[in-house]
Amino acid sequence: MVLRNRHRATFSTTADRRSRSLRRWIHQATDDLREQTDEPGWQYVGFHDLRRTWATQLRSADVDAMVVCDWGGWNDLDTFLDHCRGTHTPEAQRRERQKVKWL
């Protein structure tokens, strides 16, 4: 992912990679998984699938949506929510239910 300049200082050690490198790593990993599992569906996993999964996992861990939006490089919260409003893990749903006594 090519990160905007304002993100480079914060994430230079973890995410300062070009799209080509990330796509190559994903392709290698999904090829390995396809061979290991004999599941052809791995060929359809791409960068955006992993980005959405990553964001959903962060949200499930109760990371603020605006922080995830910023870390992931989404331009605004609406765009982020349109693409990443997935189902949260059962643990995250239980944690949220506990915040409301009448549920």
C-alpha positions, -999 to +999 in steps of 0.1 A: +000+000+000+013+034-008+007+054+023+001+091+023+030+111+036+014+119+069+013+082+076+049+074+067+064+087+099+040+067+121+041+034+102+075+034+086+086+002+103+054-018+097+037-006+066+061+014+045+058-009+015+048-004-021+016-020-035+037-042-058+056-057-028+024-063-009+006-079-039+037-101-044+036-112-007-001-119-009+003-139-041+030-160-026+011-166+007-021-175-011-002-198-035+012-216-004-022-218+012-038-231-020-011-259-021-013-267+016-051-268+017-060-279-018-085-251-017-087-232-050-106-203-034-073-189-021-066-176-056-093-150-052-080-135-020-065-101-027-051-070-010-085-054-003-098-086+013-069-086+037-073-049+043-110-053+052-102-083+074-075-064+092-098-035+098-126-057+111-102-074+135-091-040+148-127-029+152-135-062+170-106-054+194-124-021+202-099+001+183-117+034+175-131+035+139-115+068+132-081+054+142-086+023+120-097+046+092-065+067+095-042+037+099-058+020+069-056+051+047-093+055+041-102+090+031-132+094+054-153+074+079-182+069+055-160+052+029-144+031+056-178+020+070-191+013+035-163-012+029-155-025+063-187-028+082-183-065+087-196-088+113-176-086+145-163-116+163-185-133+189-162-120+216-166-084+204-204-088+202-205-101+238-183-073+250-206-047+234-238-064+248-223-061+283-222-023+279-260-022+277-277-037+307-312-042+291-299-064+262 
